[in-house]
């Protein structure tokens, strides 16, 4: 972390100040989830920061100064960058890595928003030998200290790619020869315990309430679901993901 950094009470990590934020955007913009600046601020430093945000596709927003004060109780200079507690891996590199992983599987999380679920899934994927996970840049979970704790530190050892557009990321995986499995109920869903998985592959898991978005699901080769022995609503995404990753590992693990 830079000199002007702080872990907030909600477990989020911030870099503050004109120079530290500029340096972070220039050197390690992949770690930046969001940039906030004081509403009504207009100056050269801010123009440079916004230009870099646009160039590096980092979202930004003007907020009241009281919001910045909550992020950092000091001289934040009217700007703060919210950072992930891990280094992201380029998607292209993750796709290359899947072929050599003990379990040739990438788990793609389409707008999964609970850091605890993401952390728990990362723990499972890492322990069983999966290649890594893909998360959404927008409307995905914040991968701060909460996600690190729920993963028992695994998320810092597992490759994580961040997708600005999950549909395009899944399409890129498909174009690279990976088989795409979507965990969802549909008219063509197969029993996950009877499916013969093809590797290397991507397992797509959807939002805790809305599931996989149609624009992402259209790139799927197969829909799969977990059969229930009793009448029950559903499992949460971390539980369902653990079952499916385990089944994939049983069939395809090296």
Steps between C-alpha positions, in 0.01 A plus 500: 500500500594861452578733787155658503291189548240390749286201577151625577273351762313312231819321398553704184842625399555853371787695346452876539664818375569635152849357448441155657180449299669612177795267563267211575301556181819527296674196649237259629156609377380138499474509879276809499131420528371859519624858528304757700558875493343799673188633332557843350877457474660633177878515457789366294580211733143375489492531122809277482343246734174488303690472170692200636180342633345526156813367331531203738122443516482561876158624616487833686242713677459840665385471862435740792808578707345325803522170310872552442542588867352162591747327272802682641515713815780726389610712207361300209534801263154431364575167335507133603552176308336183631736206447475125502706304749656290224679524167282421199610270218438590133227280353726389215755370750232319702374328185856382426539374857188283492672233290767433764278522810443179700129550425465677162210720602434874529204618707330814364285695746235705322419789737543290816494780756562342840874513589450203732368287215786603273753425772349161575498410131862611462590274791333201333646569155851542641485194725372270226745624239292724275674753276335813639189717497359789297309777677305801371653846515150648534231368736725232640623441854765730644806282551639656814594357836159335543550286192856420609379384842220283362745339258748427783758685289447282192384793288849652528650182352237430233507685165204739480410680177274805496259538207356833395250304292431146619324398179807596298727322748300176473494534122879541503530179701272321253697632203815363667354149494366475856167326558248727674270356768225722645363404840131572452164333461366503145308278261828343393676478837684177564552323831841616625568156648433327167678750275830390346702817534732608221823674592634762496186685597333800658228465763275806507318577825241775521387775734359388834147612405484549122722218381703515179409786267368395156778691323756284682307173487468513120867402472445185705544158342308318773260588782538288812316480831541320830217249557330528840380190683248708694271790417724797570539848360871534424858500624700819525756561229797396715337167592387426145838599362683275744290201396547564129874568525540181704317297237710653223817426699391139557463445127783705353762553771854395420 
